[in-house]
Amino acid sequence: MICFLVAADRGDPQVRSLSKLAESLGYAPTLVAGLAALRAERSFTDARRPLVLVADVAGGTLADAALRLAQDEQGRAFVVYVADSLSPDLYKTLVRSQAGEWIAWDTCAQELRDLTRSFASAEPADRSARVVSFLPSKGGVGNTTLALETGIHLSARRKSPMRVALLDLNLQGGTLADALDLTPRFEVGEIIAQPERLDEQLIDVFTSRHTPRLDVFASPPRRLDLGTVPPEIVFTLIDAIAKRYEAVLIDLPHAWVAWVDNVVQGSDAVVVSGGPSVPALRKLTQTLSHCDTLAIPAADLAVAVNACEVDLLGRVTRQAEIERPLAGRTLFRIRRDGAAANGALDAGRSLIEMAPTARISADIKALAEWCGAARNPA
C-alpha cells in the first residue's frame, strides 16, 4: 500500500514513531521533506489512492497546506493531518472534503489503525448526505416540528424516498424523539471527554429507529452547558452520520453557541423558521441578517413562517405584512391547524401520517421538497 510521510525533520522522535506505526500497518512510507516536494514527487502524482501522513510537530504550521492538499487531491489521495490540535473550522472543512482527517499525536496509534483499516477496505464515497439545518429565529416557532415533518415526508414519499437522519442538537434535551414516541439514545456525555470513541458501533448505539428509512439522534434530558460541548464533537458526529444517509436534517437550538454558526455554514441548505406576528417577524429578519453575514448563498436559504392564520377559505391572512420584510427570500408559509398538530402529538405520530390531506401537510411537503432538492457540493 502506497504511503507518503511528510515531515521537515525526519529525525524527530514523533516522526520516527509515526513512520514505524505506518510500517506496522503494512505501509512502506516514503519520506518527503515538505508538501511542495510531495507535489513534485512523480511516484505521488502517478499513484492511485495514496495515503499521505502530514506530521506537524511545530504547532499547526502545516494545517492550511494539508487542507489545500486534501481539497486538490479529492477522490485520488487521502490526507491524514497529525498534530496536537486543529481549529474547528479547518477540521470541519477537512472532513467534509471526504479526502482528509485529523488525528492527535497522543491517540495516534489507535486512530491511525482504525482509519487506515477503513481506508484500505473501501473506495471513497461518490457523494455525502444532503445536510439541511433548521435554525429557529426564536423559541416556540415549531422548528422541531418542521424538521421532523420534513424528514417524514422525504423518507416516505412514493417517488425517490430518501434514507434520512434527524439530528436533534438541542443537547439539553430536545423534543424531537418525544414527538415520535422514541427513546432518545444519544448520550453526548460519553464522547465529550473521549471523542475518539465515536465509531460505527457507538453510532449504532446512539440511533433511535423510527422507520427503515428514518433514524433519530436525540439526547435524553440533562443539565448541560452547551458551551462546554467541543465543536469537534458536533462536526465529527455530523460527518459520521452523513456517510450513512442520503439526507441529514439538523434541529438547531435557539440558544446561540459558537458551533451553531459553523454548522449553518457547513450545511447544503438552511431553513430559518419563525412566526407570523410582528415581533416574531422582527426576530426572523434579525436572524436572516445574521445568516447574510455568514455568506449563506440566497439559493441555499429558505424562510418558513409557521402557524400562519387562515380565513374561511384557507387563505393566509396578513399575507402582505408577512411577505413585505421577507421580499427576495425563498418563502414558505405554513398554515395553522391546531387540531391536526395536537392530534399528531398526542398519538406520537407525524402530521403527514395523521392528516396527509390537510393544508398544513401540503405546506410542509412543499418545504420538504425544497430541502430534498438542496444542491450537494460533492
N, C-alpha and C positions, 0 to 999 in steps of 0.2 A: 504494500500500500504506500502511495506516494505522500511524503510529508516534508514540509519545509519549516525550519525553525529560524525565525527572525530575531536576532539578538546582537546588539552592538558589542557586548563584552562576552565572548564565548567562555571566558574563564570564571565568570560569576558563579558562585555556588548554586544559586537558584536556577540559572540557565542549565548548568550541568545536570542538576536533578531533573529538570523538565525533559532534557534530552534522553536521559536514562528511562524515565517514565514512558516516553513515546516508544522507545525500543522494546520495553516490556509488553507493550500493547500490540506489537507486531509491525511497527513502523521503522523505517530506516531514515531518520531525519537528515535532510541536507541543510547545513548551517549556512545562513547568509547574513551579512553584516547589517542590512537595513532594507526597508521596503522598496526604496529606489533600486537597489541591487537585485531584489527579488523580481521586480517587473522586467529587468533586463536579462534575467536568467532564462535561457532557451528551454531548459528542462521544465521550468514552471509554465511558460506560455504554451508548451506543447502537451502538458499533462491534462488528463481528463479527471476532474473532481479531486484535485489535490487538497490535502489538509494543510493549512497554514497556521502555525503557532507563533503568535507575536508576543514575545517575552518582554514585558515592560517592567524594569526594575528601577526606573527613575521617576516614579511618582506621577504617572499618567501622561508623559510627554508624547506617547505614540498613539493615544486614543483616537484623535481625529484622523490620522493617517490610516489606522486599522479600519475605521468605519468606511472611509473612502474606498479602500481596497475591497471590502465586502460588497459595497454597492456596485463597484466597477466589475467585479467578477461574479455577480449574482447569477446563479444557475450553473456555474462551472467550478468554482473553488469554494471552500468553506473556511472562514477565518475564525480562529479562537484567540481572543484577546485575553492574555493572562496578566492580571495586575491586582494590586491591593484593593482598588476601588474604581468605580466608573459612575459618572453623573447619570441621574435618571433619564435625562433627555437623550444622551448618547446611547444608553443601554436600550431604551425603547426603540430607537431608530435602527440600532444594530440588529436586534432580534427580529424586528418586523421586516428586515431585508430578506429574511429566510436564508441568509448566507453567512451568518456570523453568530457568535455567542461570547459572553464574558464569563470567565471563571476566576475565582480569587486564589492567590497563592496558597493560603492556609488550608483550602479544601480542594486543591488542585488534583490530588491523586484520585479521589473517588469521582469527582465531577468529570475529569477528562476520560476516565474509564467508561462512565455511563454515556458520555457524549459521543465518543468515538464508536461505541458499540452501535448506537442508533444511526450514526453517520455511515457506517460501513454496511448496514443492513438494508438501507432504504435509499431510493433516489429522492432528490429534492421534490417537495410538493409543487405541482403546477400552479396552485393558487391557494390562498388562505381564505378564511371566512370573511364575509362582509361584516364589518363591525359598525354597529349603529348605536350611538349614545343618546339616551333620553335625559335631557337636562331640564329640571324644573326651575322656573323663574321665581317661585315662592313655594312655601309649603301648602299642601292641601289642594293642589290643582289636578290631581289624578294622574300624576306622571307614571306611577307604578302600573295603574290600570292600562294606560296607553301602551306601555312596553309589553305587558302581559298579553293583551288582546292582539297586538301586532304579531307576537310570537305564535300565538294560537293559530292565527289566520295563515301565516306563511308556512307553518308545519302541516296544516290540514287542507290547504287549497287543492282543488282537483287537478289543476294543471301545474306541473313542476313544483310539487311540495318540497320544502327545504328541511334539512336537519338543523334544528335551531337550539341554541343555548341561551337561556335567560340568566343574566348575571346581576344579582342584587348587591350593589356596592354600598348600601346603607348598612354598614358593618356593625352598627349598634343594635341591629335587629329590625330589618325591614318587614314589609307585609306581603311581599311577593309570594313566598311559599304558603303563607296562611290563606291567601286568596284562592289558591288551588288545592287547599286542604292537604298540603305536603309537609313532611318533617324536614326542617332546614338542617343541612349536614355540613355546611362549610364552616369549619372551626378555624378561623383565621389565627387564633392564638397558637395553634400547632405549628405554624410556619413563620410567625413573626421573628422568633429567636433563631430559627433554623430554616431559612428559605430554601436551602439545598434539598430539603425533604420533599419539595413539591415535584413528585414524579408521576408517572402514569397511574401507578397504583393508588396514590393518595388522591388524585383527581377522581378516580372511580369511587373512593370513599366519600368525597365531597358531593357527589352527584345525587340529586333527587329526581327520579324518573317520573315524568307526568304521562307521556305517551312514547311510543317507539321513536318518534321524531322530535320530541321536545323534552329537554332536560333543564333543570333549575339548579342554580348555585346560589344559595342564600344562607345567611348566618343566623344562628339562634340569638335570641335577645341577650345582650351582655353590656355591662358598663365598660365602654372602651373609648379612649381618647383617639379620635380619628387621626389626629396629628402625629400620633406615635406609630402609625402604620407606615412602614417604609415604602416609598414609591416603587421600589424594585419588586416588592411582593405583588402589588397590583398589576404591574406590567407583565411580570412573569406569568401570573395566573391567566391574564387575558390571552397572551401569546400561546400558552399551553392549551387552553380551551379552543382557540381558533384553529388549531391543527385538526380538531375532531369534527368540526361542524361547518355548515355552509353559511350560517349567519349567527352572529353573537350580538344580542341586544342587551345593552347595559343600562340598568336603572341607577342613575347617579343620585347622590344625596343632595338635599337642598343646602345643607351646611357646607360652606366652602372650605376645602383643604387643598394643599399645594398640588397634589397629584390630579385633581379634577381637571384643571386646565390641560395637563399633559394627555389625559385620556381623551378629552374632547379633540385636541389637535391631532391625535393619532387615529381618530375614527374615520371611517369611509363616509359616514353621513352623521348628521346631528339633528335631533328633533328637540326644539325648545318648547316646553309646554307652559301654558298659562291659563288664566281665567278671563271672562268677558267683562268684568266690572271695570270701572275707570281706574281704581287703584291697582287692580291686577294687571291691566294693560300697561300702566306706567312701569310696574316691575318687569313686565315682559320686555318692553322696549329697552330698559336698562340692561337686562341680561343679553339681549341681542347686540347692543352696543359693545358689551364686553366681548362677545363672540367675534365681532368685527375686529377688535384689537388682536385677537388670536389668529387673524388671517384665515378664517374658515371660508372656503370658496362659496359664493352665493348658491351655486348649483347643488352643493352638498348640505345645505342647511334648510330646514323646514320649520314652520311655526304651527303648533297645534293649540288652538284656543278651545278649551274643554268646557263642557257644561253650558253651552250656548242656549239661551231661552228661545222658544219657538212659538209661533202663533197657531191658530186652529188648523191651518193648512200645512203645518210642519215647516214653515219657513223661518229662518233665523231672524229674530228681531234685533234691532240696533245694528244691523249689518254694516251700515256705512261708518258708524262710530268705531266698530271693530277693525274694519279694513283701513281706515284713514292712517293710523300710526304705523301700520304694517305694510304700507304700499311698497311694492317691489319685492316682497318676500314670497316664497312658496308657502301658501297658507291653507291650512285645513281647519274647518270649523266642525267641531264635534258637538252634536245636539244633545241637550239634556234629556235623559229618560230615567228618572229616579226609580221607577218601578222595576224596569228591566235590570238596572245596575244592582239594586238591593237584592232582587231575587237571585241573581247570579252569585253574589257574595254569600248569601245565606246557604246556597246549595254547594258552595265550594267549587263552582264551575265558571267557565268564562261566559261573557256576554254573547259572543259569536256562537257558542254552543247552545246557550239557553234561548236566545232570541235572534236567530240568524236573519230574519226578515225585517227586524226593527231598523228604524232610521239611524239610530246610533251605531248599529253594527255596520251599516253601509258606509257611514262616515269613517269608521275605524278601518274598514277594509281598504278604502281609498288611501289612507295614510300608510297602511301596511304594504300596499303595492309599491308605493314610492320608496319605502325602506328596502323592499326586496330588489328594487332596480338600482340601488345605490352603486355607483361605479366601484370597481375593485382595482386598486393600483397594481396588483400583481399581474 
